[in-house]
Amino acid sequence: MFTRICATTLLTGALVTPPAYHANIRLADFLTGSTEALVLGPTGIPTPDSGYLAAADNLYLDPLGFDGTTIALTTPETHDFGPSVTQGETDLINTVTSMYNAGDFSATDPLTIMGYSQSSTIESMAEQTLANDGIPSDALRFVMLGDPSSAEGGILNTWGDTTMGMDTLDRLGWGNLINDTTPNDLYPTDVYTLNGDHFADYPAMASNALLIHLDYLGLTEAQIQSATSTVDGLTDYFTIPDPSNLLDALLNAFIAVG
């Protein structure tokens, strides 16, 4: 769900008034104690490179208290979303269970898993299996950007749970994605959503809704920290205002992902 486009595309973005700093100051230590983070890419980026890892760390992980090593986890991330998510889910589950069995993380040194777009859905679908496999709730932390499975507007559990959505997904061979919803009762999770993101804030009606989905790694820390927040069980949702300068954010994102 992440598509590279020509950087010369003309974009416009409405000016917005930044809201007050979000109230959940306690989340500044959400990732404190975690020394490793698995980072998964969005559609079209199966293996995040060093620039991607640095942007993910600087913008999202470090402000949450992370002070460890980021590790790129290769997952398919193809445009054939159903099979791609299934294989990515398997890859993530196998990696995490192998690390846990080897003693690489624990409740006192939780493993962080960060996904973006398609890989956020991979995370959400993997959580139940990881819980069933005995990975303790306090041994994992999830961070999701542009989550299509978000319980607060993810396209998979809004449009994807309508008659048209279910029929379309089935016809494409993506029936496994129908009504997928990020759990709120398995692992501590932070979900970041840009206001107007077509995939995570559906039905976003902004003219640039599809492009907004590409901006997460091109934002400033101040923009991210201006998010408003809601709590759903173990999951905290952060809604970020759409960038006042969409072009700048998009260009910064292109630089970050190489």
Sequence and secondary structure as in RCSB ss.txt:
>XXXX:A:sequence
MFTRICATTLLTGALVTPPAYHANIRLADFLTGSTEALVLGPTGIPTPDSGYLAAADNLYLDPLGFDGTTIALTT
PETHDFGPSVTQGETDLINTVTSMYNAGDFSATDPLTIMGYSQSSTIESMAEQTLANDGIPSDALRFVMLGDPSS
AEGGILNTWGDTTMGMDTLDRLGWGNLINDTTPNDLYPTDVYTLNGDHFADYPAMASNALLIHLDYLGLTEAQIQ
SATSTVDGLTDYFTIPDPSNLLDALLNAFIAVG
>XXXX:A:secstr
      TT              S GGGGGTTTT  EEEE   TT SS  HHHHHHHIIIIIGGGT  SEEEE   
   S HHHHHHHHHHHHHHHHHHHHHTTS BTTB EEEEEETHHHHHHHHHHHHHHHTT  GGGEEEEEES TT 
TTT TTTTGGGSHHHHHHHHHTT GGGTT    SSSS EEEEEETT TTTSSS   TTHHHHTT GGGS HHHHH
T EEEEETTEEEEEE   SSHHHHHHHHHHHH 
